[in-house]
């Protein structure tokens, strides 16, 4: 089972928002949030994969793109 791989598909909005959140998570005192060191490997792998696949991470309008993606992903209020 160690050789098996899992594929996760995300929309570009989901990938952008998740990438930003993972970046913030990695910059915090993660020992308070992540209590098992085994979790670090997949967190870093996912973050690295997202960073490589998101062309707009260093775009001048990154903040606007991120906020627009967040708005689209938030559930509509009743």
DSSP file (Angstrom, degrees, kcal/mol; ACC not computed):
  #  RESIDUE AA STRUCTURE BP1 BP2  ACC     N-H-->O    O-->H-N    N-H-->O    O-->H-N    TCO  KAPPA ALPHA  PHI   PSI    X-CA   Y-CA   Z-CA
    1    1 A X    >         0   0    0      0, 0.0     3,-1.3     0, 0.0     0, 0.0   0.000 360.0 360.0 360.0 -21.1    0.0    0.0    0.0
    2    2 A X  T 3   +     0   0    0      1,-0.3     0, 0.0     3,-0.0     0, 0.0   0.733 360.0  54.2 -62.8 -23.1    3.0    2.4    0.4
    3    3 A X  T 3  S+     0   0    0      2,-0.1    -1,-0.3     0, 0.0     2,-0.0   0.606  84.6 108.2 -86.7 -12.7    3.3    2.7   -3.3
    4    4 A X    <   -     0   0    0     -3,-1.3     2,-0.3     1,-0.0     0, 0.0  -0.310  54.5-155.4 -66.8 147.5   -0.3    3.7   -3.9
    5    5 A X        -     0   0    0      2,-0.0     2,-0.4    -2,-0.0    -2,-0.1  -0.910   5.2-146.4-123.3 153.9   -1.0    7.3   -4.9
    6    6 A X        -     0   0    0     -2,-0.3     2,-0.5     2,-0.0    -2,-0.0  -0.966   9.2-150.5-119.1 134.1   -4.0    9.5   -4.4
    7    7 A X        -     0   0    0     -2,-0.4     2,-0.5     2,-0.0    -2,-0.0  -0.904   9.5-167.4-106.3 130.5   -5.0   12.2   -6.9
    8    8 A X        -     0   0    0     -2,-0.5     2,-0.5     2,-0.0    -2,-0.0  -0.970   6.4-155.0-117.0 129.4   -6.9   15.2   -5.7
    9    9 A X        +     0   0    0     -2,-0.5     2,-0.3     6,-0.0    -2,-0.0  -0.901  16.1 176.9-107.1 131.4   -8.5   17.5   -8.2
   10   10 A X        -     0   0    0     -2,-0.5     2,-0.1     4,-0.0    -2,-0.0  -0.938  30.4-117.0-127.4 150.0   -9.2   21.2   -7.3
   11   11 A X     >  -     0   0    0     -2,-0.3     4,-2.7     1,-0.1     5,-0.2  -0.389  39.1-105.6 -72.2 165.8  -10.6   24.1   -9.2
   12   12 A X  H  > S+     0   0    0      1,-0.2     4,-2.3     2,-0.2     5,-0.2   0.875 123.5  52.1 -63.3 -35.3   -8.1   27.0   -9.7
   13   13 A X  H  > S+     0   0    0      2,-0.2     4,-2.4     1,-0.2     5,-0.2   0.935 110.8  46.8 -64.3 -45.9  -10.0   28.9   -7.0
   14   14 A X  H  > S+     0   0    0      1,-0.2     4,-2.7     2,-0.2     5,-0.2   0.915 112.9  49.7 -62.0 -42.8   -9.8   26.1   -4.5
   15   15 A X  H  X S+     0   0    0     -4,-2.7     4,-2.5     2,-0.2    -1,-0.2   0.909 111.5  48.4 -63.3 -42.6   -6.1   25.6   -5.3
   16   16 A X  H  X S+     0   0    0     -4,-2.3     4,-2.1     2,-0.2    -2,-0.2   0.933 114.8  43.8 -64.5 -47.1   -5.3   29.3   -4.8
   17   17 A X  H  X S+     0   0    0     -4,-2.4     4,-2.2     2,-0.2    -2,-0.2   0.907 115.7  48.0 -66.7 -42.4   -7.2   29.6   -1.5
   18   18 A X  H  X S+     0   0    0     -4,-2.7     4,-2.9    -5,-0.2     5,-0.2   0.905 109.8  53.1 -65.5 -41.0   -5.7   26.4   -0.2
   19   19 A X  H  X S+     0   0    0     -4,-2.5     4,-2.2    -5,-0.2    -2,-0.2   0.924 110.1  47.7 -59.5 -45.4   -2.2   27.4   -1.2
   20   20 A X  H  X S+     0   0    0     -4,-2.1     4,-2.1     2,-0.2    -1,-0.2   0.919 113.1  48.1 -62.6 -44.0   -2.5   30.7    0.6
   21   21 A X  H  X S+     0   0    0     -4,-2.2     4,-2.7     1,-0.2    -2,-0.2   0.912 110.8  50.4 -64.6 -43.2   -3.9   29.0    3.7
   22   22 A X  H  X S+     0   0    0     -4,-2.9     4,-2.6     2,-0.2    -1,-0.2   0.885 108.4  53.5 -62.7 -38.0   -1.1   26.3    3.7
   23   23 A X  H  X S+     0   0    0     -4,-2.2     4,-1.0    -5,-0.2    -1,-0.2   0.934 111.4  45.1 -61.3 -45.7    1.5   29.1    3.4
   24   24 A X  H  < S+     0   0    0     -4,-2.1     3,-0.5     1,-0.2     4,-0.4   0.902 112.0  52.9 -63.9 -40.8    0.0   30.8    6.5
   25   25 A X  H >< S+     0   0    0     -4,-2.7     3,-1.3     1,-0.2    -2,-0.2   0.914 107.6  50.5 -60.8 -43.6   -0.2   27.5    8.3
   26   26 A X  H 3< S+     0   0    0     -4,-2.6    -1,-0.2     1,-0.3    -2,-0.2   0.714 106.9  55.7 -69.2 -20.2    3.5   26.8    7.6
   27   27 A X  T 3< S+     0   0    0     -4,-1.0    -1,-0.3    -3,-0.5    -2,-0.2   0.476  99.3  75.8 -90.5  -2.9    4.5   30.2    8.9
   28   28 A X  S <  S-     0   0    0     -3,-1.3     2,-1.7    -4,-0.4     3,-0.1  -0.393 105.9 -80.3 -98.0 178.5    2.8   29.7   12.3
   29   29 A X    >   -     0   0    0      1,-0.2     3,-1.7    -2,-0.1     4,-0.5  -0.648  52.2-174.7 -77.3  88.8    3.8   27.6   15.3
   30   30 A X  G >>  +     0   0    0     -2,-1.7     4,-4.0     1,-0.3     3,-0.8   0.697  68.7  77.8 -67.0 -20.2    2.5   24.5   13.8
   31   31 A X  G 34 S+     0   0    0      1,-0.3    -1,-0.3     2,-0.2    -2,-0.1   0.774  93.4  54.0 -62.4 -22.2    3.2   22.3   16.8
   32   32 A X  G <4 S+     0   0    0     -3,-1.7    -1,-0.3     1,-0.1    -2,-0.2   0.798 121.2  29.3 -77.1 -28.6    0.0   23.9   18.3
   33   33 A X  T <4 S+     0   0    0     -3,-0.8     2,-0.7    -4,-0.5    -2,-0.2   0.843 122.2  46.3 -98.5 -43.2   -2.0   22.9   15.2
   34   34 A X     <  +     0   0    0     -4,-4.0    -1,-0.2     1,-0.1     6,-0.0  -0.899  57.9 176.0-109.2 110.3   -0.3   19.7   14.0
   35   35 A X        +     0   0    0     -2,-0.7     2,-0.5    -3,-0.1    -1,-0.1   0.466  63.6  66.7 -95.5  -1.4    0.5   17.3   16.8
   36   36 A X    >   -     0   0    0      1,-0.1     3,-2.2     0, 0.0     4,-0.4  -0.965  67.0-151.6-123.7 116.4    1.9   14.5   14.7
   37   37 A X  T >> S+     0   0    0     -2,-0.5     3,-1.2     1,-0.3     4,-0.5   0.728  92.9  72.0 -57.9 -22.1    5.2   15.0   12.8
   38   38 A X  H 3> S+     0   0    0      1,-0.2     4,-0.6     2,-0.2     3,-0.4   0.736  87.3  64.8 -65.2 -20.6    4.1   12.5   10.2
   39   39 A X  H <> S+     0   0    0     -3,-2.2     4,-1.9     1,-0.2    -1,-0.2   0.738  85.2  73.9 -74.5 -22.3    1.6   15.1    8.9
   40   40 A X  H <> S+     0   0    0     -3,-1.2     4,-2.9    -4,-0.4     5,-0.3   0.895  88.2  58.7 -61.0 -41.8    4.4   17.4    7.8
   41   41 A X  H  X S+     0   0    0     -4,-0.5     4,-2.2    -3,-0.4    -1,-0.2   0.938 110.5  40.0 -57.7 -51.4    5.4   15.4    4.8
   42   42 A X  H  X S+     0   0    0     -4,-0.6     4,-2.7     2,-0.2     5,-0.3   0.875 114.0  54.7 -67.8 -33.2    2.0   15.6    3.1
   43   43 A X  H  X S+     0   0    0     -4,-1.9     4,-2.5     1,-0.2    -2,-0.2   0.956 112.5  42.6 -61.6 -48.0    1.5   19.2    4.1
   44   44 A X  H  X S+     0   0    0     -4,-2.9     4,-2.5     2,-0.2    -1,-0.2   0.871 114.1  51.8 -66.3 -36.5    4.8   20.2    2.5
   45   45 A X  H  X S+     0   0    0     -4,-2.2     4,-2.4    -5,-0.3    -2,-0.2   0.934 112.1  45.0 -66.4 -45.6    4.2   18.0   -0.6
   46   46 A X  H  X S+     0   0    0     -4,-2.7     4,-2.5     2,-0.2     5,-0.2   0.938 114.6  48.8 -62.9 -46.8    0.7   19.5   -1.2
   47   47 A X  H  X S+     0   0    0     -4,-2.5     4,-2.5    -5,-0.3    -2,-0.2   0.916 112.7  48.1 -61.0 -43.3    2.0   23.1   -0.6
   48   48 A X  H  X S+     0   0    0     -4,-2.5     4,-2.0     2,-0.2    -1,-0.2   0.900 111.2  50.0 -64.6 -41.2    4.9   22.5   -3.0
   49   49 A X  H  X S+     0   0    0     -4,-2.4     4,-1.6     2,-0.2    -2,-0.2   0.914 112.3  47.6 -63.6 -43.1    2.7   21.0   -5.7
   50   50 A X  H  X S+     0   0    0     -4,-2.5     4,-1.6     1,-0.2    -2,-0.2   0.924 109.4  53.3 -64.0 -43.5    0.3   23.9   -5.5
   51   51 A X  H  < S+     0   0    0     -4,-2.5    -1,-0.2     1,-0.2    -2,-0.2   0.891 111.0  46.9 -59.0 -40.0    3.1   26.5   -5.6
   52   52 A X  H  < S+     0   0    0     -4,-2.0    -1,-0.2     1,-0.2    -2,-0.2   0.820 115.7  44.7 -71.0 -31.0    4.5   24.9   -8.8
   53   53 A X  H  < S+     0   0    0     -4,-1.6     2,-0.9    -5,-0.2    -1,-0.2   0.626  93.6  83.1 -93.3 -13.1    1.1   24.7  -10.5
   54   54 A X    ><  -     0   0    0     -4,-1.6     3,-1.1     1,-0.2    -1,-0.1  -0.799  53.6-174.3 -97.3 105.9   -0.2   28.2   -9.7
   55   55 A X  G >  S+     0   0    0     -2,-0.9     3,-0.6     1,-0.2    -1,-0.2   0.788  77.7  59.2 -68.2 -28.1    1.1   30.6  -12.2
   56   56 A X  G >   +     0   0    0      1,-0.2     3,-1.5     2,-0.1    -1,-0.2   0.314  67.9 106.1 -89.3  10.3   -0.3   33.7  -10.5
   57   57 A X  G <  S+     0   0    0     -3,-1.1    -1,-0.2     1,-0.3    -2,-0.1   0.828  92.3  32.6 -59.8 -31.4    1.4   33.4   -7.1
   58   58 A X  G <  S+     0   0    0     -3,-0.6    -1,-0.3     4,-0.1    -2,-0.1   0.188  89.2 128.3-111.2  16.1    3.7   36.2   -7.9
   59   59 A X    X   -     0   0    0     -3,-1.5     3,-1.8     1,-0.1     4,-0.2  -0.417  69.0-121.0 -70.2 147.6    1.4   38.3  -10.0
   60   60 A X  T 3  S+     0   0    0      1,-0.3     3,-0.3     2,-0.1    -1,-0.1   0.791 114.4  48.7 -60.1 -27.0    1.1   41.9   -9.1
   61   61 A X  T 3> S+     0   0    0      1,-0.2     4,-2.4     2,-0.1    -1,-0.3   0.061  73.6 122.1-101.3  25.4   -2.7   41.4   -8.6
   62   62 A X  H <> S+     0   0    0     -3,-1.8     4,-2.9     1,-0.2     5,-0.2   0.903  72.1  52.9 -53.7 -47.1   -2.3   38.3   -6.5
   63   63 A X  H  > S+     0   0    0     -3,-0.3     4,-2.3     1,-0.2    -1,-0.2   0.890 110.8  46.9 -59.7 -40.4   -4.2   39.8   -3.5
   64   64 A X  H  > S+     0   0    0     -3,-0.3     4,-2.3     2,-0.2    -1,-0.2   0.899 112.8  49.4 -68.3 -40.4   -7.2   40.7   -5.8
   65   65 A X  H  X S+     0   0    0     -4,-2.4     4,-2.3     2,-0.2    -2,-0.2   0.919 112.0  49.2 -62.9 -43.0   -7.2   37.2   -7.4
   66   66 A X  H  X S+     0   0    0     -4,-2.9     4,-2.5    -5,-0.2    -2,-0.2   0.932 111.7  47.1 -63.6 -46.9   -7.1   35.6   -4.0
   67   67 A X  H  X S+     0   0    0     -4,-2.3     4,-2.3    -5,-0.2    -1,-0.2   0.888 111.5  51.4 -64.5 -38.3  -10.0   37.7   -2.6
   68   68 A X  H  X S+     0   0    0     -4,-2.3     4,-2.1     2,-0.2    -1,-0.2   0.911 110.4  49.2 -63.9 -41.7  -12.0   37.0   -5.8
   69   69 A X  H  X S+     0   0    0     -4,-2.3     4,-1.7     2,-0.2    -2,-0.2   0.909 110.1  51.4 -63.5 -42.1  -11.5   33.3   -5.4
   70   70 A X  H  X S+     0   0    0     -4,-2.5     4,-1.7     1,-0.2    -2,-0.2   0.921 108.9  50.8 -60.6 -44.2  -12.5   33.4   -1.7
   71   71 A X  H  < S+     0   0    0     -4,-2.3    -1,-0.2     1,-0.2    -2,-0.2   0.915 110.0  49.8 -60.2 -43.2  -15.7   35.2   -2.6
   72   72 A X  H  < S+     0   0    0     -4,-2.1    -1,-0.2     1,-0.2    -2,-0.2   0.815 113.7  46.2 -66.6 -29.5  -16.6   32.7   -5.2
   73   73 A X  H  < S+     0   0    0     -4,-1.7    -1,-0.2    -5,-0.2    -2,-0.2   0.697  88.6  98.4 -88.1 -20.1  -16.0   29.8   -2.8
   74   74 A X  S  < S-     0   0    0     -4,-1.7     3,-0.1    -3,-0.2     2,-0.0  -0.437  84.0-107.5 -69.3 140.2  -17.8   31.2    0.2
   75   75 A X        -     0   0    0     -2,-0.1     2,-0.2     1,-0.1    -1,-0.1  -0.382  38.6-105.0 -64.7 145.4  -21.3   29.8    0.6
   76   76 A X        -     0   0    0     -4,-0.1     2,-0.2     1,-0.1    -1,-0.1  -0.487  35.3-118.3 -70.9 139.5  -24.0   32.2   -0.3
   77   77 A X              0   0    0     -2,-0.2    -1,-0.1     1,-0.1    -3,-0.0  -0.525 360.0 360.0 -78.5 145.4  -25.8   33.6    2.7
   78   78 A X              0   0    0     -2,-0.2    -1,-0.1     0, 0.0    -2,-0.0   0.468 360.0 360.0 -75.5 360.0  -29.5   33.0    3.1
